[in-house]
């Protein structure tokens, strides 16, 4: 058994919806993670580390219809915001572990993670 398979099994065991949930949107199937990118993109942009993070402007993938784009910023910002969104909207032990990892990433870049999460939460409530 290879390491990727072990990690994937462990993630499913502790409640990682990214590993097991797919939704059909039009003619394509999106993973839970990709669907969260689209949910975040529907919210106002969030200021993080000097960029306005939308959820999809840092990545270029066919499922989002932007495969021919040039990313506006590092895709890590989008992944961070999606992790925040997942922890708040779809709480699970795996989501909280992922959020903790991104907290450390934000702190290493001088971004206040608590403030960032609170701003995102405020956007969800409005």
C-alpha positions as CSV (number, residue, x, y, z in Angstrom):
1,X,0.0,0.0,0.0
2,X,1.5,3.3,-1.0
3,X,1.7,6.4,1.2
4,X,-0.9,8.4,-0.8
5,X,-3.5,5.7,-0.4
6,X,-2.8,5.5,3.4
7,X,-3.2,9.3,3.7
8,X,-6.4,9.3,1.6
9,X,-7.9,6.5,3.8
10,X,-6.9,8.3,7.0
11,X,-8.5,11.6,5.7
12,X,-11.8,9.7,4.9
13,X,-11.7,8.1,8.4
14,X,-11.5,11.5,10.2
15,X,-14.2,13.1,8.1
16,X,-12.6,14.7,5.0
17,X,-15.4,15.4,2.6
18,X,-12.8,16.4,0.0
19,X,-12.0,12.7,-0.4
20,X,-15.5,11.3,-0.8
21,X,-18.1,13.8,-1.9
22,X,-18.8,14.8,-5.5
23,X,-21.6,16.9,-6.9
24,X,-22.7,17.2,-10.5
25,X,-22.8,20.8,-11.8
26,X,-24.1,20.9,-15.3
27,X,-22.2,18.2,-17.3
28,X,-19.2,18.0,-15.0
29,X,-18.6,16.4,-11.6
30,X,-16.9,18.6,-9.0
31,X,-15.2,17.4,-5.8
32,X,-16.3,18.9,-2.5
33,X,-13.1,20.9,-2.6
34,X,-13.7,22.4,-6.1
35,X,-17.3,23.2,-5.1
36,X,-16.0,25.1,-2.1
37,X,-13.8,27.1,-4.5
38,X,-16.9,28.2,-6.4
39,X,-18.8,29.0,-3.1
40,X,-15.9,31.2,-2.0
41,X,-15.8,32.9,-5.5
42,X,-19.5,33.9,-5.0
43,X,-18.4,35.9,-1.8
44,X,-16.7,39.3,-1.9
45,X,-12.9,39.2,-2.3
46,X,-11.0,38.9,1.0
47,X,-7.8,40.9,1.6
48,X,-4.9,38.6,2.5
49,X,-1.2,39.5,2.3
50,X,-1.7,42.4,0.0
51,X,-4.0,40.7,-2.5
52,X,-7.7,40.4,-2.8
53,X,-8.4,36.7,-2.7
54,X,-11.5,35.5,-4.6
55,X,-11.2,31.8,-4.4
56,X,-10.5,31.1,-8.1
57,X,-8.3,34.0,-9.4
58,X,-5.0,32.2,-8.3
59,X,-5.7,28.9,-10.0
60,X,-6.4,28.0,-13.6
61,X,-8.5,24.9,-14.1
62,X,-11.0,23.8,-16.8
63,X,-13.8,23.1,-14.2
64,X,-13.8,26.9,-13.5
65,X,-13.7,27.9,-17.1
66,X,-10.5,29.7,-16.7
67,X,-7.8,27.2,-18.0
68,X,-6.5,29.9,-20.4
69,X,-5.9,32.5,-17.7
70,X,-2.8,33.9,-16.0
71,X,-3.1,33.6,-12.2
72,X,-3.5,37.0,-10.6
73,X,-1.7,35.8,-7.4
74,X,-0.3,32.6,-5.9
75,X,-2.9,29.8,-5.8
76,X,-1.9,29.2,-2.2
77,X,-4.0,32.2,-1.1
78,X,-7.1,30.6,-2.8
79,X,-6.3,27.3,-1.0
80,X,-6.0,29.0,2.3
81,X,-9.3,30.8,1.9
82,X,-11.1,27.6,0.8
83,X,-9.7,25.9,4.0
84,X,-11.1,28.7,6.1
85,X,-14.5,28.4,4.3
86,X,-14.6,24.6,4.7
87,X,-13.8,24.8,8.5
88,X,-16.5,27.3,9.0
89,X,-19.2,25.9,6.8
90,X,-18.5,22.2,6.8
91,X,-16.9,21.6,10.2
92,X,-14.9,18.3,10.6
93,X,-11.8,17.2,12.5
94,X,-9.9,17.1,9.2
95,X,-11.1,20.6,8.3
96,X,-9.8,21.9,11.6
97,X,-6.5,20.3,11.1
98,X,-6.2,21.7,7.6
99,X,-7.2,25.2,9.0
100,X,-4.5,24.9,11.6
101,X,-1.9,24.2,8.9
102,X,-3.1,27.3,7.0
103,X,-3.0,29.4,10.2
104,X,0.7,28.6,10.4
105,X,1.1,29.5,6.7
106,X,-0.6,32.8,7.2
107,X,1.5,33.6,10.3
108,X,4.7,32.8,8.4
109,X,3.7,35.5,5.9
110,X,2.7,38.1,8.4
111,X,-1.0,37.7,7.9
112,X,-3.2,37.8,11.0
113,X,-5.1,34.4,10.8
114,X,-7.7,35.3,13.4
115,X,-8.6,38.5,11.7
116,X,-8.7,36.8,8.3
117,X,-11.1,34.1,9.6
118,X,-13.3,36.7,11.3
119,X,-13.6,38.8,8.1
120,X,-14.5,35.7,6.1
121,X,-17.1,34.7,8.7
122,X,-18.6,38.2,8.5
123,X,-18.9,37.8,4.7
124,X,-20.8,34.5,5.3
125,X,-23.2,36.2,7.7
126,X,-24.0,39.1,5.4
